[in-house]
Amino acid sequence: MFDVMIKGGKIIDGSGEASYIGDVAIQDGCIAAVGPAGSVSGDAHRVIDAEGLLVTPGWVDIHTHYDGQVTWDPYLTPSSWHGVTTAVMGNCGVGFAPTHSDQHDWLIGLMEGVEDIPGAALAEGIQWEWESFPEYLDAVERGKRVIDVGTQIAHGAVRAYVMGDRGAQNEPATPDDIAQMAALVKEAMEAGALGFSTSRTLAHRAIDGRPVPGTFAAEEELMGIGEALGEVGAGVFQLAPAGTTGEDLAAPEKEMAWMRKLAATTGRPVSFLLVQHDVDPKQYKRMLDLSLEAVNEGANVVPQVGGRPTSLLFGWRSSLHPFIDSPTFRQIADLPWPELLARLQEPEIKHQITTERYTFTQPLHKHFLQNFHKLFPLGDPPDYEPSRDKSVLAIAEREGRNPKEVAYEMMLRRDGEELLYFPVFNYSYGSLDVTREMLLHPATVIGAGDGGAHCGVVCDASIPTYMLTHWGRDRKRGERLPLEWIVKLQTRATAELYGLFDRGLLTPGMKADVNVIDFDALSLRRPRVAHDLPAAGMRLLQDPVGYVATLVSGVVTFEHGEPTGAMPGKLIRGQQSAPA
């Protein structure tokens, strides 16, 4: 008698091999048997009829920022809505442990600045029950949750813990500082951390505008910390490298040199964020080539790429939009939403905002907010691969109008809730062919969804669903991807990078994390504004349709998009062995 039997579905098992119609039997949290339809005999306490549905492993999302949210939200929304059954947090050098008691507000400001998570929500939501990283793991482990979580220890917290203000201000680390940081990282790895993360891009700054601690760390510091992973023989060294966003065209190849050295010396994977940017649209190709060259020489350097453009969503209630620096808008920006909407609809206000001179409050604002050739109506259903003729600039030119006026009017649609789409990276000449090239490259792994982060302007935690809908079914303006490859990318491939060899594959003995999906009905609704974080913090959310069931360790956690109330999720401590 099995616990669960999933019968007659189209099984895509995570290996990349061809799909088939079959059955999956689950017992004691693991896959007990799997095979062609009718080949798995036996009864079950529960039978899920999967005829006409996809049956896949649960998604393993390796790039999230739930480090604070994990302490108050057992559902880790929105990732759990999108079939994610394992989430890895602690990315990009920001996290909340280790910490001295007088550093809590500073760590919140660091996370708020880098990841656009409302500081008030973090301050109200986090109950600080730890100082050391092992104590943080213990606190996370005590909580109930619907999915499994694992975390990395972040450079920003480590540097500040050891060096105080010197670390926060990016002063050089002494040999003693490096030794202390390496000891903390080793302690964290031995307690169950999945890796270490850092950030070196100038695009990542604390709420006070200062670069993230570690941005300018010398090679000696990076190697000293990396060697702690080598000593333990586990973990990933994850980073957002210098030059990621095109801020320094010479930096990426310099970064590659030390990343290759670290990977070769420690024997541990080094996974770095890679995007295509407008400053040098071909640079990503060189980094892909160098990564594959490194792998072929025995240094496991793994570019982490996105499943769709890294994009910003601009609306009147977003944390960023084309009119954020308008003097007139700033005067009314703090009004309650109904009053703000009414004022924005006044012709005089519209004229002032669209014609007055702006003083940009941040250097990147001018780039992001005035390039109307890359600004599009998102639409419903959302279109993440719009042709260039749909841009605000193209529409304005056809109509002989000011693009600011066109964007302004678009944002007033849907009772002021319309969102405009600005693909920052990986959108080239009206096509996502660059993204497809990266996803197919033998050296890459999919990540960069940033679940839990960039609450007011990004909504990319839905990428696991988008991978199936866009790349597997709906893409019209270019080649798609085989479903078997899509599933492997976000199950077995991501699990293996982080040493989670017990999941991501539907085969006997593996952990029974499973999605049952109505592929024909699978879709993404348009993003929406919610104020459901602590302290009524705002975030953008995107709901899916089409997940019939999600199971974690053989327990059904969601049915037809609704939670069952089951909380089988666990804290992952370190590398997980494959079944014997």
N, C-alpha and C positions, 0 to 999 in steps of 0.2 A: 504494500500500500504506500504509494508516493504521497508527499504532501501536496504537490501541485503537478498537473499535467497541462502543457500547452500544446494543443493538437491542431494539425493541419495548416500551419502557417508557412509562409515563405521564409525559410531560415537563412539569414546572412550572419554567419557565425563569428565574424571578426578576423578571420585568418586571411581574407582577401580572395579565398577560393569561391567558386561559383555557388550561387544560391540554389536551394532545392526545397521542395515541399516536404515538411517533416514534423516530427513531434519532439518535445523537450520534456523530460521528467526531472522533477526537483525533489530532493530529500535532504533534510537537515541543513538547509542553507546552501547546498551545493548542487551542481548539475549531476544528476544520477545517471541519466542516459539521454542520448540524442541520436536521431537517425531519420531516414526517410519515413514518410507516412505509413503507419501500420507496423513499423519494425520495433517500436517500443511498446512492449506489452505490460499490462498491469493496471490496477485501479488507482485512483487518487482521491484524496479528501476534497480537492477542488480541481475542476477541469475548466480551462479557458479555451473556448472555441476561437481559434485564430485563422479560420478559413478566410482567404482573401486579404489577410493582414501580414505585415512584416514582423518577424521575430528577430531581435538583435540583442547583443550585449548592451548593458547600460553604458551611457557615455562617461568617459573619464576626462574631465576638464582640468587641465594642468595649470591654467592661468586665471586664478580668481583672487579677489581681495576681501574675503569674508572674515578677516582676522578679528575685527570687532564684532561684526554681526553674528558670528558663530556663538558669541556669549549670550545672546538674547533671542535669536530666531531659530527655533528647532527645524524650520523648513528650508532654511538657506535659499529663500526666494530671491530672484526668480529662477535660478538654475534648476532647482528640483522640478519645476513645471515643465522643463524642456528635456526631460529624460536623463539628466545628469544623475548618476548614482555614486560617483566619486569626484570630489573637488579638492584640488591642491591650492592652498593659499600661501601667503607670505612671500609674494613675488616682488620684484623691482626694488628691493632694499628697504621696504617699509613694513613695519610690524609693531607689536606691542610688548615684546619681551626679548631680552631681559630689561628691567626698568627699575630705577630708583623711584621712591614715592614722589619726589619733587619733579619728576620728568613726565608725569602722565599728560599734563596739558600740552607739553612740547611734542610728545609723540602723536597726540591727536592732531595738532597743527601740521605736523609733517604728513600724516595720512590725508588730512583734508586738502592740503596744498597739492600733493602729488596725484591723489586719486579722486578728488572732488566728491568726497563723502562728507556730508554736513557735520561740522565739528560738534554742533549742539546735540545731534543724534548720538554721536560716539560718546560724548561726555555723559549723557543721560543713560545710555544703554549699557555701557561697559561697567561691570562690577569688578574692580581691580582686586583679584584674589591671589595675586602672584607677584613675585619679584624676579625669580630666575626663569629661564626658559623651561626647564623641566616642570616647574610649578605651573606655568602657563598650560603645558600639555595636560597636566593633571586636572586643571580647571575645565579645559575643553572636554576632557574625557568624562567628567561628572555630568555633563549636560546631556539631555535627550535630543535626538535629531533624526531626521528622516533619511539622510544620506550619509555616506562615509566621508570623512574629511582627514586630510593630512596637511602638514604645514612645514614651511622652511623658516630658518632663523634669518632675520633681516639685518643687513649691514648697518643701516641707520640706527637701530636700537643698540646693537652691539658697540658701535663706535661711541655713541653718547654715554653708554653705561660705563665703559672703560675710561674714556678720555674727557667726559663732561663737556664743558663749553668748547674745549679745543676740538673735540670730535665733531660737535654740531657745526662748528665753523670751518670744517674741512682743513684744519691745520695738519701738517705732516705727522704721521704716527712714528713714535720712537720704537726701537727694537723691543723694549719692554711692553709698550702698548700692543704691538703686534702679537707678542707671545700671550698676553692676557686675552686678546680677542680670539686667537686660535684656540685657547683652552676653553673659552665659552662655547665656541662653535663645536668643538669636540664633545663637550658635555651635552650639548643639545642633540648632536647626532646619536650619541649613545643612549639618550633618553627617548629617541624616536623621531627626530626631525627628518624630513625627506630631502633636505638640502640646505643650501645657503644662497641668499640672493643679494644683489647689489644693483645700483643704478649709477650710470656715468654720463647720462645725457643731460644737457643743460635745460631740456624741456621739463625735467622733473625738479620741482622746487617746493619748499615748504610754504605754508600760508603766509609767512613773512617775506617771501621772495628769495630766500637763500637756497642755493643748490643743496640737494640731498647729501647728507654725510656719506662720504665715499666717492663722490663725483670725481675728485682729483686724486684718489688714492694711488700711491706709487706701486710699481710692480711688486716690490718687496712685501707690501701689505697684502696684496691680492694673493700672491703665491703662499705667503705664510698662513693665511686663512684657508686657502684651498688645500694645503697639505693636511689640514685636520680631517678633511673628507677622505683623503688618501689613507690616512692612518686607520680610520674606522673601516675603510673599504666599502663605503656606501654613500649615496646621496648625489644630487645634481647641483652644480654651480650655475645658478641662473642669473642673467643680467639684462639690463637695457644698456647697451654699449654707447660710448661716446660717438657722436655723429649719426645716431639712429634717424633723426628727423631731418638730416641735411644741414645741421648747424655747423658742421666742420667736415669738409669733404676729405680731408687727409686722415681723419681719425679712424674710420672703420678698418682700414688695412693695418694700422698700428694696433688696434684692439685685437685683430685676428692673430697677430704675432704672439701676444702674451696668452691669449685664449688657447692657442695650439700648444704652447709650452706647458700651460697649467694642465690641460687634459692629458698630455703625454706623460707628464711627471707624476700626476696623482692617479692616473688610470680612471678618473671619474668623468662623466659627461659634462660638458660646458654648453649650456643652452642659451642662446641670445636672441633677442627680438630682432626681426628683419622685416623691413617694409621697403616699398618702392616710393621714393619721394620726388617732388618736382624739381628740386635743385639739380640733381643728377639722375635722370630717370633710368639710366642703365647701370648704376652702381650696384644694385641688388644682384645683377648677374655675376659680377666679379666676386661678391661675397658667397654666392652659391657655389661657384667654382672652387674658391679657396676652402670652403667647408668640406666639399667632397674630396678635395686633395688631402686635407687633414685626416679625414676618416680613413682614406686609403693608406695613409702612413701610420695609422694606429692611434691617432688623437681624435677622440669622439667629440667633435664640435658640431652642435646641432642647431641650425637656425629654426627659430620658432615663428611661424607665419600665421596670418589670419585667414579665415574662411570667407571673408568679404572685406571691403574697404574699411580701414579704420576711419570712422566717420563721426561727425558732429551733427546733432539734431537741434535746429534753431526754432524756438517758438517764443511767444511772449513770456512764458513762465519758465523757460530754460535758463540755466545759469550763464548762457552766452547766446547772443544773437546779433544780427548786423547793426542794431540800433542801441546796443548796450552802453555805448559811450556818448550817445546824444545828450547834450546838456538838458534838453527838454524832457527826454525820457527819464533821466536820472532824477528830475524833480518830482516825478509822479510814480516812480518804480515801486515804492513801498506801499502804495495804496492797496487795500483789499482787492482781490481779483475782480469782482463785479464792477467796482468803481474804476479800476485801472482799464478794464475793457471798454467801459463807457467813454472814458477820456480819450482812449486811442482811436475811437470811432469818430471823434470830432474832427471836421475838416481842417480847422486851424492847427490842431496838434499834429495831424498828419503832415501838413505842409511844413511846419517848423522842423519836425524830426527828419524829414526826407530832404531838406534843403540846407540846414544849418551846418556850420563847420564843426568837426569833431576833433577832440584831443584824445588820442588813444591812450588808455590807461596802462596797457601792456603792449610790448613790442609785437607779439604775435597777433594781436587783435587786428591790426591793419591787414595782415596777410589773410587771416581766416575770414574776416568780415567784409572785405571789399573785393574779393575775387568772385564776382557774380557769374563768371563763366563756369564755376564749379559748384554753383548753388542751384538746387533743384527742388521742386515740390515733391515731397516723399510719396504722397498719394495713398490710396486705399483700394486694393492691397498695396503694401509698400513696394516700391521699385528701387532696388539698390544697384541696378545697372542701367541707368537712364542714358539715352543717346544725347549727344551734345546739343541737339536742336531743342531739347526740353529745358535747357538751363534758363535761369532768370535773365541772364544777359541776352541770350538768343531771343527770348520772348520780347524783351524790351526793345531790341533792335528791330524786330518785325513790326512792332506796334509804334515805333518812334517815340518811346517813353523813357523816363529815367528808371534805371534798374532798381534804385532804392524804392521808388514808388511801387513798382511791380512786386518786389519782395514784401513790402509793408502790407499791401492788399492781400497777398497770398496768406500771410500770417494771421489775418483777420477772419479767414474762412473757418468754417466749422465752429462758429461762435468763439473765434479767437484761439482755437485749439490746434489749428493746422501747424504742421511741422515742416520745416525746410531741411533738406538733406545736403550736407557738405562732406563729400568723400575726401578726406585729407590725404590718405596714402592708398596705394594699390589701385587707383582708378586712373587709367591712362587712355587718353583719346576716346573717351566714351565707352570703354570696354573693361571687363574684368579678366582679360586673357592673362595679365600678369599674375593675378591671384591664382588662376588655374595652373600656370606654369610652376609657381611655388609649391602648390599642393601636390603636384606630380613629381617634384624633384626628389631623388632618392635620399638626400641628406636632411630633409626637413621634417618637422613635426608640427601639427596644428595646435595653436594656442591663441593667446592675445585676446580672448573674449572679455576679460576684465569683469567677470561676474562680481557684483557687489560694489563696483567702483564707478566713478565718473557719473554719479547719479543724475546730475542736472543737465547733461548734454550728450551722453552716450547711452546706447541701449543694445549692447552687443552680447549680452549673456544668452541671447536667443540664437546665436550662431550654430549650435549643434542641430537645431531644427532647420535652420536655413540651409545647412549643408545638404540635407535631403531634398527640401523643396526646390531650391534653385539649381543646385549642381546635379541633382539626380532626376529632376522632372521638368522644371519650368523654364529653364534658360532658353531664350529664343535667339539671342544675338551672339552665338558662338557655340563651341562644343561643350557638352556636358561631361560628367564624370561617371564611371560605373558605380552603381550602388555598393558593390562589394568593396571598392576602394574607399568610398566615403565612410563606410562603417568601420573599416580597419583603421582609417586615419584617426578616428576619435574613440577608439576602444583599445585594441591590442597595441597599436603603435604608441599611444600616449602612456598606457599602463607600463609598458616595458621600459620606456625612458626612465621612469621613476622607480623601477625595481618592483613594481606591483605585479608580480608574475602569477598571482592567484586569480586575476580577473581580466576582463576584456575579450574573452573567448568562450563560445558555447561549446564546451567539450567536457566529458565526464571528469569530475573532481574539481572543476573550477567553481569559483564563487558564483552563486545564482543571482547575479544582477542582470535584469532582463527588461527590454522594452518591447511591448506589443503595440504596433503602430498601424493605423489606417492610412496607408500611404496615399491613396487617392484623395482622401479628405484632409490630409495634413496641410496646415497653413499657418501663417503668422498674421495676427491682427495688427492694426496700426498701433504704434507705441502710444501710451497714455501717461498723463501726469498723475502721480499718487502722492499723498502725504501720510504714508503709513510707517515711516521710520520713527524711532523715539524722538520726542520733542517736536512731533508733527513734521519731521524732516521730509523734504521733497525728493522724489526720484522718478525717473522714467521707467515704465514697465512695458513689456510686450508679451501678450498672451498667445499661446499656441492652441490650435485645434487639431485633434487627430491622435493623441496619445490614448490608446484604449486602456492600457495598464502599464505600470512600472513596478518592478519588483526589486527589492534590495535584500540580499541574502535569503532569497526565496519567499519573502514576505511582500504582499501587495501593498504598496504605499500610496499609489494614485490609481483611480479608476475613472476613465473618461474625464480627466482633468481635475477631479475632486480628490482631496486627501482622504485616506481611510482612517487616519488617526494613528496608524502603526508607526513606531519609531525604532526601526531596526538598525539605524546608522551607528557607526562606531568611529572612534578616533583611530587612525592608522598610525602605528608606531613603527617606523622604519621599513626596510625592505620586506616584502611578503613573498614567501617561497611558493613555487609552483607545486601543484599536487604531485605526490609520488606516483 
